[in-house]
Amino acid sequence: MNVWQLFPLLYLAVVTIPLVVIDVRQHRLPNAWVVPGYAVLVVAWVGSLVSSGELPWVSIFSAAAYFGFLLVLAWFGGMGMGDVKLAGIVGGAAGLMGFEMTMLSVALAFLFGGIVSVVVLAVDRVRRRDKRTESGKKSHSQRRIAFGPFILLAFWVAVGLHVLA
């Protein structure tokens, strides 16, 4: 691991816990915590260019692709813009360690988020069924699940697997 790969990792290490707490409680990822990550990525990209003579294309592509993928989901109402912005940073940070890291990070985020969503929906369905039988009326609730924590968890799991490999 080189010094330029460490910049985004250190940034994400600092912001992970605050972002998880804020997203779980408020369902938002504040720009004040997320947007500086892009400056950190640019510094890492420029540093990588200066030290190796090559732009880190995998990282740049990974940042753009993860951002774009979640942006499409946001247009259809499945994600918030905070998730979209965070995905770009995480994609860029993972991409500095290789394309496989990016793919693993993205796949794990959706796997973890999907597993928790299925559990939450199943519990919610049981509760609604119980309420319906008590009152005789249908009960509808709409759950929102913060996705930022899954983006970050998946990234850190992928980093851990990368370091162990």
N, C-alpha and C positions, 0 to 999 in steps of 0.2 A: 504494500500500500504506500503510495507516495503522498507527499505533503498536500498536493492539490486535491486529492481525494478526501483528505481529512477536513478541509474547510467546511464543506456542506454537512459532513457527519457531525462536526462540533456544533454547528448551527442547529441542526435537527436535535441533537442531544439536549441543547438548552431549551428549545421550544416544545419538545414532545409532551412533557407532563402538563405544562400550562394549556397547551392546545387541546389535549384530551379532556382535561377538566372543564374548560370553557365549552367545548363542543357537546359534551355529555349534558351539561347543565343548561346551556342556552341554545344549542343547535346552531351555532355559528362559529366561524373561524375568523377572528378579527384581522383585518389587513395589517394592523400594526405589528402583529406577530408573524404573519405569513409573508407579506411582500418583501421584507428585507432578505429573505432567502434567495430571491432572484439576484440581488446584488452579490450575495455570497457565491452563487453559481457563476456569475460572470467573472468574478475574481478568480475562481477556480479554473474556468475555461481559459482565461487570458494567461494565467500562470502555467497551465498545461501547455498552451501554445508556445510560450516563451521557452519553457524548459525542454520541450520535445520537438518543437518546430512544426507540430501538427495540431490542427483544431481537434478537439475531442468530439468528433461527429456522432459517435454512439450516444454520448451524453446529451448532446443538443437534440438529436432525433428523439431520444427517449423522453426528454422533457416535453417536447412539442407533441409527441404522440399521446402520452398519458394525459396531458392537458387537453388536447383535442378530443380524445375519447370521452373524458368526463364532461367536456363542454357539450358534446352531442347528447349525453345522458341528461345534462342539466336543461337543455332545450326541451326535452320531453318530460321534465319535472321529476326526474329521478335523483338528482344531485343538487346541492347548493353550490353557489359560485366559490365559496370558501374551499370546498372540496376540490373544485377544479383548479384553483390556484395552488393549493397544497400539492396536488398531484404533479403539477409541472416541476415543482422543486424536488419532490421525492424521485420523480422520473429522472431528472438531471443528476441527482446525487447517486442514484443506483447505476445510471448509465456510465458514470465515471469508473465504476468497478466492472463494467461489462454488460453486454446485451442480455446475457442470461440472468444477471441480477435484476435488471428491469423487469423482465418477463416473470421471474419468480415473485418479485414484489407485487406486481399487478395481480397475478393469479392468486396469491395468498390473500390479498386484500379482499377480493371478491369471494374467495372461499370462506374466510373468517366472517365477513359480513353476511354472507348467505346462510351460514350455519346459525349465527345468532338470530338472524331475521326469521328463519324457520321456527326456531324455538320460541321467540317472542310471539309470532303469529299463532302458533299452536296453543300457547298459554292463554293468549288473548281470546282465542276461539272457545276454549273451555270456559273461561270466565263469562263470555257473552252468552254461551249456552246456559250456564247456571243462572245468570240474571234473567234470561228469557223465560226459563221455567218458573222462576220465582214470581215474576211480574206478569207473565203471559204475553209480553210485548217483545218485539225484536230489539236488540240492543246493538248499535253500531258504534264502533270506535275506530279512529284512524291513528295508527302509531307512526311516529317518525323515529328513525334510528339514525343516530349520528354516524356518518361514514368516516370522518376524519380519523378517529381512533383506530379504525381498521387499516387505513392507509399507512398510518405510522407503525402500528404493530407489525404489519406485513413487512414493511421496510426493515425494521429492526430484526425480525426473524431471518429475513434474507441476508442481512449483514452478518448475523451470527453464523448462519450456514456457510456463507462465503469465507469467513475467517477460519472456520473449522476445516474447510476443504483444502 
